[in-house]
Amino acid sequence: MKTLYLVRHAKSSWDNPLLDDFFRPLNERGKRDAPNMGKRLKEKRVVLDLLLTSTAVRAISTAKEIAKVLNCDDHKIKTLPELYHASPEKILDVLKQVNDKVNVVMLVGHNPGLTELIDALTELAIDNVPTCGIAAFKLNIKSWRELEMKKETLLFYDYPKKS
């Protein structure tokens, strides 16, 4: 069994319209939401073996804020440029390359690919995963190479404004 946490980056700033999308930082809400979602994960006793993140500034910032709350060491965080606006197929390809000794993975990425992958893995019809939204799955696989876009066991789906 493997466990997968798919996380959309926290809310980013649009204050500088000339700033390239890749370099947009978190806004104040994003800076608040990321550690708060980390606290919700900590309450669920989440312990990560590996944290994969897009190299976009807002994704790395989200990953680091959540990792800090979960006491996840920096050496467990891996930045991957191919996750920047990745398709669901690309995200799946990245996950299939994870070492099988790793059992619990968090991946921080972007829409629309992230929402599309979550929709493929669950019965929920999610129109749009909100910023800093998290979908957690229990995967009935022994090897990450077995991961497919099919319905999996959803452990929970949470986001900052969910009561």
N, C-alpha and C positions, 0 to 999 in steps of 0.2 A: 504494500500500500504506500502511496505517495500523497502528499498534501500540497496543494497549490493555492497561493493567494495572488489574485490578479488585482492590481491597484491602478486607478487612473491618477495621474499627477494632481496635486492640489491646485487651487485657483491661482492663475498667474496674472501678472500686471500687464495692462495695456496702456500704461501712462506715457510711454514713449512710442508713438506710432511709427517712428523711423527705425526702431530696433528690430533686427531680424528675429523672426519667430523662434528660432533655436535658442536665442539668448535671453528670452523673456524670463524674469525672475518671478518668484512667488509674490503675490500681493499680501496685504495684511491678513485678509481672511485665510489665504493659503498657509501663511506662517502660523496661524492659529489652528487650522483644521488638521494639518499633518501630525503634529504631536498629539492632538486630541484623539485622532483615529489610532495612533500608536498606543495610547492609553486604553482604548477599547480592546485592542488586540492583546495587550498585556493582561487585561482582566480575564481574557479567554485563555491565558497561559500559552500564548503563541511563542515558540522558540524557532528561529530560522536557522537552517543550515546554509542557505545561499540566498542572496538578494541580487537580482538582476535588474538593471535600470537602463533606460534610454540615456544617452549622453546630453540631452537637452537640459539646460540649466534648471528649469522647473521640475523636471523628473528627478534629477540628482538631488536637488534640495528636498523634495518630498521623501525620497528614499532615505536620505541621511537623517531627517527629522524622525521618521518612524523607527529607523534602526537605533537611534539614540535612546528612545523610550524603551525599546525592547532589549537594550543592552547587547545589541548585535555588533560584534567586532567589525572594524573597517575592512579587515582582510576577507570577510564574507560578502562584501559588496563588490559586484562586478559591473562595470559600465560597458555597454554595448551600443556602438553607433547604429547598428542595423535595427535597433528597436525604435528609433526616431520615426514616428508615423508609420510603423510597420503594419502590414496587412495581417489578418488572423493567421494566414498560412505561414508568414514569416515568423510570427511569434511562436507558432507551433514548432517550426523548424529549429528555432533557438532552444526551446524547451527540450526537444528530442536530443540535443547535444549535451545535456546535463549529465554529469557522472552519476551512475546508479548508486553510489554510496551516499549520495545526497537524497534525503527523504522529504524535506520541507523546503519549498522554494516560494519566494515572493518575487513577482515581476511587476515593475512600475513602468507604465507606458502611456500611450495616447489613444484618443478616439480618432477615427471611428473603428480602427482595428481591434481595440480592446473590447469595446461593446459587442462587436460582431463575434469575437471569439467567445465571450461570456454567453451570448445568446446561443451559440452552437453547442456549448457545454451544459446548458441548463434548460429546463422547461419554462423558465420565466421569459416573458417577452419584454425585454428591457429596451426601451426606445433609445436611451442615452444614459450611460453610466455617468453620474455627476462627478465633478471634480472631487478627488480624494475618496471616491467610492471604492469599495473592496468586495470582491466575490471570492469566497473560499470554497475549495473543492477537495473532497476525499476521492482520490483516483484509485480505481481497482486495477493497478498495474504494478509490475515488479521492476520494469525498466522504463525510463523516460522515453525510450525509442518506441514504446507501445502506445504512446499518447496519440489520440485521434480526435477529430471534431465529432464527438458523439456525446450523448447525454451522460453526465456524470453526477455523482452525489454532491449536491450543494450543501455545504455546512452552514453557511450564512451569507447574506448579502447586506451590506451596511454602507451608509454614507453620512456625511456630517449633519445633514438636516433631518435625518430619520429619527423619529421619536421613540 
